[in-house]
């Protein structure tokens, strides 16, 4: 079977906020085929100022907590970077 990669409609640079970026990452994650027993949380890590852009760093961390072991013994993390151009802030 062919695996289709789904995408979302990303916000424009002029409408971007740190919280909107986190929400959109969660929207993207919701399109992934992950078993419901895997729970995750997402968080904003840092803003990086560059000459021509700003980079916003996020992390999503998954685990398999249970009642007997609420702190997962193993986790998996995915890191995201959203780049917002300073040169064309209204179109990217």
C-alpha beads as a LAMMPS data file, in Angstrom:
LAMMPS data file: protein, C-alpha beads

92 atoms
91 bonds

1 atom types
1 bond types

-500.0 500.0 xlo xhi
-500.0 500.0 ylo yhi
-500.0 500.0 zlo zhi

Masses

1 110.0

Atoms # bond

1 1 1 0.000 0.000 0.000
2 1 1 1.105 3.534 -0.714
3 1 1 1.700 5.791 2.291
4 1 1 0.400 9.330 1.802
5 1 1 2.049 12.137 3.745
6 1 1 -0.586 14.599 4.894
7 1 1 0.070 18.285 5.433
8 1 1 -1.814 21.192 6.962
9 1 1 -2.499 24.778 5.938
10 1 1 0.280 26.730 7.656
11 1 1 -0.374 30.259 8.886
12 1 1 1.239 33.279 7.228
13 1 1 4.257 34.949 8.792
14 1 1 2.285 38.068 9.697
15 1 1 -0.223 35.937 11.667
16 1 1 2.410 33.790 13.350
17 1 1 2.720 33.659 17.138
18 1 1 4.646 31.227 19.334
19 1 1 1.365 29.689 20.525
20 1 1 -0.041 29.470 16.983
21 1 1 3.136 27.643 15.933
22 1 1 2.658 25.099 18.742
23 1 1 -0.997 24.615 17.798
24 1 1 -0.084 24.031 14.178
25 1 1 2.550 21.476 15.115
26 1 1 -0.118 19.642 17.126
27 1 1 -2.447 19.875 14.122
28 1 1 0.272 18.320 11.945
29 1 1 0.915 15.562 14.523
30 1 1 -2.814 14.758 14.510
31 1 1 -2.441 13.675 10.856
32 1 1 0.168 11.047 11.814
33 1 1 -0.786 7.409 12.276
34 1 1 0.221 6.935 15.926
35 1 1 -1.434 4.428 18.251
36 1 1 -3.695 6.080 20.824
37 1 1 -1.764 4.542 23.747
38 1 1 1.142 6.885 22.962
39 1 1 0.536 10.151 24.807
40 1 1 2.525 13.290 24.063
41 1 1 2.994 16.890 24.995
42 1 1 4.459 19.707 22.967
43 1 1 6.391 22.726 24.106
44 1 1 8.099 25.831 22.807
45 1 1 11.852 25.742 23.462
46 1 1 13.390 28.963 22.165
47 1 1 13.390 31.765 19.622
48 1 1 16.555 32.199 17.596
49 1 1 17.223 35.595 16.018
50 1 1 19.101 35.513 12.712
51 1 1 19.936 38.281 10.244
52 1 1 17.193 37.486 7.725
53 1 1 14.829 35.330 9.770
54 1 1 13.662 34.120 13.146
55 1 1 13.645 30.442 14.067
56 1 1 11.184 29.058 16.565
57 1 1 12.201 25.749 18.143
58 1 1 9.633 23.272 19.509
59 1 1 9.661 19.747 20.906
60 1 1 6.998 17.037 21.039
61 1 1 7.666 14.156 23.441
62 1 1 5.793 10.817 23.433
63 1 1 5.570 8.145 26.113
64 1 1 3.521 5.112 27.151
65 1 1 2.409 5.823 30.717
66 1 1 0.293 3.272 32.593
67 1 1 -1.431 3.297 35.964
68 1 1 1.282 1.107 37.436
69 1 1 4.071 3.132 35.830
70 1 1 2.837 6.704 35.248
71 1 1 6.357 7.856 34.336
72 1 1 7.251 6.140 31.045
73 1 1 10.467 4.120 30.996
74 1 1 11.083 5.163 27.403
75 1 1 10.146 8.260 25.438
76 1 1 10.484 9.493 21.879
77 1 1 10.936 13.138 20.903
78 1 1 10.546 15.023 17.637
79 1 1 11.987 18.504 17.246
80 1 1 10.495 21.156 14.973
81 1 1 11.853 24.471 13.707
82 1 1 9.549 27.062 12.159
83 1 1 11.441 29.720 10.181
84 1 1 9.856 33.128 9.668
85 1 1 11.511 35.382 7.086
86 1 1 12.210 38.999 7.994
87 1 1 12.575 39.869 4.303
88 1 1 9.065 38.848 3.229
89 1 1 7.100 38.658 6.465
90 1 1 3.680 39.077 4.830
91 1 1 3.874 36.246 2.314
92 1 1 5.756 33.333 3.896

Bonds

1 1 1 2
2 1 2 3
3 1 3 4
4 1 4 5
5 1 5 6
6 1 6 7
7 1 7 8
8 1 8 9
9 1 9 10
10 1 10 11
11 1 11 12
12 1 12 13
13 1 13 14
14 1 14 15
15 1 15 16
16 1 16 17
17 1 17 18
18 1 18 19
19 1 19 20
20 1 20 21
21 1 21 22
22 1 22 23
23 1 23 24
24 1 24 25
25 1 25 26
26 1 26 27
27 1 27 28
28 1 28 29
29 1 29 30
30 1 30 31
31 1 31 32
32 1 32 33
33 1 33 34
34 1 34 35
35 1 35 36
36 1 36 37
37 1 37 38
38 1 38 39
39 1 39 40
40 1 40 41
41 1 41 42
42 1 42 43
43 1 43 44
44 1 44 45
45 1 45 46
46 1 46 47
47 1 47 48
48 1 48 49
49 1 49 50
50 1 50 51
51 1 51 52
52 1 52 53
53 1 53 54
54 1 54 55
55 1 55 56
56 1 56 57
57 1 57 58
58 1 58 59
59 1 59 60
60 1 60 61
61 1 61 62
62 1 62 63
63 1 63 64
64 1 64 65
65 1 65 66
66 1 66 67
67 1 67 68
68 1 68 69
69 1 69 70
70 1 70 71
71 1 71 72
72 1 72 73
73 1 73 74
74 1 74 75
75 1 75 76
76 1 76 77
77 1 77 78
78 1 78 79
79 1 79 80
80 1 80 81
81 1 81 82
82 1 82 83
83 1 83 84
84 1 84 85
85 1 85 86
86 1 86 87
87 1 87 88
88 1 88 89
89 1 89 90
90 1 90 91
91 1 91 92
